[in-house]
Every structure is written in C-alpha cells, then in structure tokens.
Amino acid sequence: MAKYDTDSEKTIKLDFPVTVDAMEYKELTMRRPKTKDSIAASKFKGSEAERGIFLMAKLCNVSPDVIEELDEVDANKLGEQHKAFTGRQSD
C-alpha cells in the first residue's frame, strides 16, 4: 500500500482567505510536484523559506505574493499536502 497521496492534485480550503491584487483566494489547488520543480526551487536565489514559497507558488499556480500572505495555519496545510504527495508525512 502506498504511503503517499496518489492524487494528481488536491484542493486545500483556506481557514483564513487572502486577497492579493483584488482577487480573493478561499482555496488553493496544489498539483503533484515533479523533479523539475524541486530543481527549480533549489536554484532559486534566496533563503530556505523563500525557496519554499517559490515551490508552493509553482505547485499551486499562483504568485509567490499569495503564498506570502497566507496565515501560518494555511501555509502549514500546504506543507503537509506537499509532504503527503512525496511520502514524507509523519506517521
């Protein structure tokens, strides 16, 4: 049995919706990460946190500004979904 989420994408409902550039985000849809996404994030100039924002924005097909505006609770939900996709979630 797989220890990772096999769906191609997941929609994450935000507990704290955000508005960026006059658009309200109540949910974000994250797609499964590909190796090329990890490579692009590793090449991104910035701190580890900034690379994480870059990766989450890429996987959710939104501007990094949207990820930066998220409440930490919602940002953690994205991180947990990323871990579920890659099989790195804690048991």
N, C-alpha and C positions, 0 to 999 in steps of 0.2 A: 504494500500500500504506500502511495506517495506521501511524503512528509512535507509537501509543499502544495500551494494553491495552483491548480492546473488551468484555471480560467484564463482566457486571453486578456481580460480586463475586469476591473471592479470599480463600482461607483461608491465613493465614500461620502456619506452625508456629513456635512459640517455642523457641529454643535453651535458654532459661532460664525455665521455667514460673514463674508467680507465684501466690500465694494472697492473695486480698482478700476480707474478710468471710466467711471459711471456705469460699470457692469457689476451686478451683484452675483456672487458665487455662493450658492447654497449647498453645492456638492461638487466634487471633482471626480473625474473618471481617470483612473490610472491603468495604463496598459502594462503588460509584462515587460520587464527590462530585457534588453539584448546586450550581448557582449560589447557591441559598438557604443552603447550608452555608457557603460562603465569606463570604456577607454576615453570617450569624450569628456566625462566628468573628471577623470584622472589628469587630463591635460589642461583642465580649466585652471586659470591662474587665480589664486585666492586661498582663503583658509579652508579647513576641512568643512566647516559649516556652510561656507559659500559654495563649495563643490556639491554638498548635499542639496542645497537649494536649487542649484543648476540641474542636478539629476532629477529631482522631484518635479520641477517645472517641465522638463523634457518629457518625462513619463506621463504627466497629466496634460500635456499640450497647452500650457498656459505660460504667461510671462513670469519670470522669477519674482516680479513685484507681487504677484498674487500669493505665492508661497511665503514671501517675507511678511505679508500682512496677516497670515493665519495665526490664530490663537495656538498656544503650545499644545493644547489638548488635541486640536485638529491636526497639527503638524505631526504629533506622535502617532495619530491614526494612519497617516501616510507612511510613516516609517515602519509601522507594524505591517502594513499591507506589502510594502517592499520586501520586508523580511519573509512574509508568507509566500510571496512569489519565488523567492530564491532559496527557500528551505532553511532560512537562518533564524526562524522564530524560536523563542524559548518555550520549552515544554512545561 
